[in-house]
């Protein structure tokens, strides 16, 4: 079954099926947050 036909049957928009998130690479921020969390345990609470 084609994607177009399946979307019509399910009554959903094709753009929502094809949507791909574009997130920036934030690995350095995550590492900094982990470092602060390990130094100061109560900050995560």
Secondary structure as GFF3:
##gff-version 3
##sequence-region A 1 45
A	DSSP	alpha_helix	3	10	.	.	.	ID=ss1
A	DSSP	alpha_helix	14	18	.	.	.	ID=ss2
A	DSSP	alpha_helix	27	39	.	.	.	ID=ss3
A	DSSP	three_ten_helix	41	44	.	.	.	ID=ss4
###
